[in-house]
């Protein structure tokens, strides 16, 4: 559906949840799809200061029309992404009776960017991402939003969630990780080259240079962006917010420093005993056709989680949340089986199905 068609389409009235289905009904899905580029009227956007006094952008979507919210779903965007990209699923959770929250990871969106050139996706360490999530809870969520707390992220955001669950147990009651960056998909390239090139470029003072195939932000399908989703209209959501709302949301390709830190953080995530120490229930949603992150590493990681559940979303590319309606329906069926969307979640004791 084109942008013009979206504005001309007859308004879809916000529907009630279907008590006979574990997933949101077609009317809720249609309502969220139509309004996916619109911020809920009760949304609150702001900033908080991280431990190092850097500003991090956040948002709360309190579902104020719900008398007793069933909990809070907290979104963590993937690389290059920002809060607004998840509005379709915020609308769904709100209609199902859940409050939501989200934050822009530092280095992207409207949060602090450590490199003076905003186009370059540059981070000094992934450790600060984990610290920033803890600060979000301490400053903006605990005692302000309804429990249970359910973390939900995409790709690099899911990576940060998994590290947060390990380092800060007890903050979140459960997590939904969508196409998590457990390892980066590198195809046939040898590990020594993949790890060695970013390290060499840093030693040569070229850590802020773009990795091969990446550039400053440009809209449309090109390079790695061709591997994200089958849905042309949802693919354009990110470009819409950048071009029509705020150009500062844009971030360009990955730099050698970002890649170096991401690879180092993935090594930490997969270290002996690391996933085994995560006691929080985790739903891992894998994109069957993913060529951005490593699906084999995801499956191996999920098998090591004490309370992990892996679901392969058939036919999906990396951005499952921006996929076609039929693929998203499969994804939401898995979410509905993990969370009791109708009655509210109960994660204890958590039982992993055979």
C-alpha positions in Angstrom: 0.0 0.0 0.0 1.4 3.4 -1.0 1.7 6.3 1.5 -1.1 8.0 -0.3 -3.3 4.9 -0.1 -2.6 4.6 3.6 -4.0 8.1 4.2 -7.0 7.6 2.0 -8.0 4.2 3.3 -11.1 4.1 5.5 -10.2 4.3 9.2 -10.0 1.0 11.0 -11.7 1.1 14.4 -9.6 -0.2 17.3 -11.0 -3.6 18.0 -11.3 -5.8 21.0 -9.0 -8.9 21.4 -10.2 -12.3 20.3 -10.6 -14.5 23.4 -10.5 -17.6 21.3 -7.0 -17.1 19.8 -3.6 -17.0 21.4 -2.6 -14.4 18.8 -4.1 -11.0 18.0 -7.1 -11.2 15.7 -7.1 -10.0 12.1 -8.8 -6.7 13.1 -6.1 -5.8 15.6 -3.4 -6.6 13.1 -5.1 -4.5 10.4 -5.6 -1.6 12.8 -1.9 -1.7 13.8 -0.8 -1.9 10.2 -2.8 1.1 9.2 -1.5 3.2 12.1 2.1 1.9 12.0 3.5 5.3 11.1 1.4 7.1 13.8 2.6 7.7 17.4 -0.1 6.7 20.0 -1.7 9.8 21.4 -0.6 9.0 25.0 3.0 8.5 24.1 5.7 10.2 26.2 9.1 10.9 24.6 12.1 12.2 26.5 15.7 11.7 27.5 17.6 10.3 30.5 21.3 10.6 31.4 23.3 7.4 31.2 26.0 6.6 33.8 28.5 8.7 31.8 26.1 11.7 31.6 25.3 11.1 28.0 21.7 11.6 26.8 19.7 8.5 25.8 16.3 8.9 24.1 13.4 6.8 25.4 9.6 6.6 25.0 6.7 5.3 27.1 3.4 4.1 25.6 1.3 3.6 28.7 -1.9 2.2 27.1 -3.8 4.7 29.2 -7.2 3.5 28.0 -6.6 0.1 29.7 -7.8 0.1 33.3 -5.3 -2.6 34.5 -2.4 -3.1 32.0 -1.1 -6.7 31.8 2.6 -5.6 31.9 5.1 -3.6 30.0 6.9 -4.6 26.8 10.3 -2.8 26.4 11.6 -2.5 22.8 15.4 -2.5 21.9 16.0 -1.5 18.3 18.6 -3.3 16.1 21.5 -1.6 14.3 20.4 1.6 12.5 16.9 1.4 14.0 15.0 3.8 16.2 11.9 3.8 18.4 9.4 4.8 15.7 10.2 1.7 13.7 8.4 -0.5 16.2 5.1 1.5 16.3 3.1 -1.2 14.5 3.9 -3.7 17.3 3.4 -1.1 20.0 -0.1 -0.6 18.7 -0.8 -4.4 18.9 0.5 -4.7 22.4 -1.5 -1.6 23.5 -4.7 -3.1 22.0 -4.0 -6.3 23.8 -3.8 -4.5 27.1 0.0 -4.0 27.5 1.9 -0.8 28.1 5.2 -0.4 26.1 8.4 1.4 26.3 11.5 1.8 24.1 14.9 3.4 23.8 17.3 4.4 21.1 20.6 2.6 21.6 23.5 5.1 21.8 25.2 5.6 18.5 21.8 5.6 16.6 18.4 7.2 16.6 18.3 10.4 18.7 20.5 9.1 21.5 24.1 10.3 22.0 26.4 9.4 19.2 30.1 9.1 20.2 31.4 10.0 16.7 31.1 13.6 15.5 30.0 12.4 12.1 26.4 11.2 12.8 26.4 9.1 9.6 29.0 6.7 11.0 27.7 3.9 13.2 30.5 3.9 15.8 30.6 2.5 19.3 33.4 2.4 21.9 32.1 -0.8 23.5 28.9 -2.8 23.8 29.2 -2.7 27.5 27.7 0.8 27.6 24.6 -0.5 25.9 24.0 -2.9 28.8 24.6 -0.1 31.3 22.2 2.1 29.4 19.4 -0.5 29.6 19.9 -0.8 33.3 19.7 3.0 33.6 16.5 3.0 31.7 14.9 0.6 34.2 16.2 2.5 37.2 15.2 5.9 36.0 12.2 5.5 33.8 10.6 2.1 34.3 10.8 0.8 37.8 7.8 2.2 39.9 6.6 4.0 36.8 5.4 1.2 34.5 3.3 -1.9 35.2 5.0 -5.3 35.8 5.8 -7.9 34.6 8.6 -6.4 32.4 9.1 -8.1 29.0 12.1 -7.1 26.9 11.7 -7.4 23.2 14.5 -6.6 20.7 15.6 -7.1 17.1 19.0 -8.2 16.0 21.7 -6.1 17.8 19.0 -5.0 20.2 18.3 -8.6 21.1 22.0 -9.1 21.6 22.0 -6.3 24.1 19.0 -7.9 25.8 20.7 -11.2 26.2 23.8 -9.6 27.7 21.5 -7.5 30.0 19.7 -10.6 31.3 23.1 -12.2 32.1 24.5 -9.1 33.9 21.4 -7.8 35.6 19.1 -10.8 36.6 15.9 -9.9 38.2 15.1 -6.7 36.2 13.1 -8.4 33.4 10.6 -11.2 33.8 11.0 -12.5 30.2 12.4 -11.6 26.8 11.4 -12.0 23.2 14.5 -11.9 20.9 13.8 -11.4 17.2 16.6 -12.5 14.9 19.1 -12.0 17.7 22.7 -11.2 16.8 24.3 -14.1 18.6 26.9 -14.1 15.9 27.2 -12.2 12.6 26.6 -14.1 9.4 29.9 -14.1 7.5 29.3 -16.9 5.0 32.5 -18.7 3.8 34.9 -16.0 5.0 37.5 -17.4 7.5 37.2 -16.3 11.1 40.8 -15.0 11.2 40.0 -12.6 8.3 36.6 -11.5 9.8 38.2 -10.8 13.2 41.6 -9.6 12.0 40.5 -6.9 9.5 38.6 -4.7 11.9 41.5 -5.1 14.4 44.0 -4.1 11.8 42.0 -1.1 10.7 41.8 0.1 14.2 45.6 -0.2 14.6 46.0 1.9 11.5 43.7 4.6 12.9 40.9 3.7 10.5 38.3 2.4 13.0 35.8 5.1 11.9 35.9 4.0 8.3 33.0 2.2 6.8 33.3 -1.6 6.4 33.2 -2.8 2.7 29.7 -2.5 1.2 28.6 0.2 3.7 28.2 3.9 3.2 26.6 7.0 4.7 22.8 6.6 4.9 20.9 6.4 1.7 17.3 5.3 1.3 16.0 2.4 -0.7 17.1 -1.1 -1.3 20.9 -1.4 -1.9 23.6 -3.7 -0.7 22.8 -5.4 2.6 19.4 -3.6 2.8 18.1 -6.0 0.1 18.4 -8.8 2.7 15.9 -7.4 5.2 12.3 -8.1 4.3 10.0 -9.3 1.5 7.5 -6.5 2.3 8.2 -3.4 0.2 5.8 -1.0 2.1 7.1 -2.0 5.6 10.6 -1.8 4.3 10.0 1.9 3.5 8.8 2.7 7.1 12.4 3.5 8.2 13.0 5.8 5.3 9.6 7.4 5.9 10.4 8.5 9.4 13.9 9.7 8.4 12.7 11.7 5.3 9.3 12.9 6.6 9.8 13.3 10.4 13.4 13.9 11.3 16.6 13.4 9.3 18.6 13.1 12.5 17.2 9.6 13.0 19.4 8.3 10.1 22.6 6.4 10.7 24.8 5.1 8.0 26.7 1.8 7.6 28.8 0.0 10.2 32.3 1.2 10.9 35.3 -1.1 11.6 35.1 0.0 15.2 31.4 -1.0 15.5 32.2 -4.4 13.8 35.2 -5.0 16.1 33.1 -4.3 19.2 30.2 -6.4 17.9 32.4 -9.4 17.2 34.1 -9.0 20.7 30.7 -8.8 22.4 29.5 -11.9 20.5 32.5 -13.8 21.8 31.5 -12.8 25.3 27.9 -13.9 24.7 28.9 -17.3 23.5 31.6 -18.0 26.2 31.4 -21.1 28.3 28.7 -20.8 31.0 27.4 -17.5 29.7 24.0 -18.5 28.2 23.7 -21.2 31.0 23.7 -18.4 33.5 20.6 -16.6 32.0 17.7 -17.9 34.1 15.1 -15.6 32.5 12.6 -17.2 30.1 13.6 -16.3 26.5 11.7 -16.7 23.3 14.0 -16.7 20.3 12.4 -16.0 17.0 14.6 -17.0 14.1 14.2 -15.8 10.5 14.5 -18.8 8.2 16.1 -16.9 5.4 18.4 -14.7 7.5 21.7 -13.6 5.9 22.5 -10.9 8.4 23.0 -12.9 11.6 24.0 -16.6 12.0 21.1 -18.9 12.5 23.2 -21.9 13.4 24.7 -19.9 16.3 21.2 -18.9 17.4 20.0 -22.5 17.6 23.1 -23.5 19.5 22.7 -20.6 21.9 19.0 -21.3 22.5 19.8 -24.9 23.3 22.1 -23.7 26.1 19.6 -21.5 27.7 17.9 -23.0 30.8 14.6 -21.5 29.8 14.9 -20.9 26.1 12.4 -21.5 23.3 13.5 -21.3 19.7 10.8 -20.8 17.0 11.8 -20.7 13.3 9.6 -18.3 11.4 9.3 -19.9 7.9 10.1 -17.8 4.9 11.2 -14.7 6.9 14.2 -12.5 6.2 16.1 -10.7 8.9 13.6 -8.0 9.7 10.7 -10.4 10.8 8.8 -7.5 12.3 8.7 -5.8 8.9 7.8 -8.9 7.0 4.6 -9.6 5.0 1.2 -10.1 6.8 1.3 -13.9 6.6 4.8 -14.1 8.1 4.0 -11.6 10.8 0.9 -13.7 11.7 3.2 -16.7 12.3 5.5 -14.6 14.4 2.6 -13.3 16.5 1.3 -16.9 17.0 4.6 -17.7 18.6 4.5 -14.6 20.8 0.9 -15.5 21.8 2.0 -19.0 22.8 4.9 -17.5 24.9 2.8 -14.8 26.5 -0.9 -15.1 27.5 -2.0 -12.0 25.7 -5.6 -12.4 26.8 -5.2 -13.0 30.5 -1.7 -11.6 31.1 1.7 -13.4 31.3 2.7 -15.8 34.0 6.3 -17.0 33.6 6.8 -19.1 36.7 7.5 -21.9 36.7 8.5 -21.8 33.0 8.4 -25.1 31.2 10.2 -25.5 27.9 8.2 -27.8 25.5 9.8 -30.9 24.2 
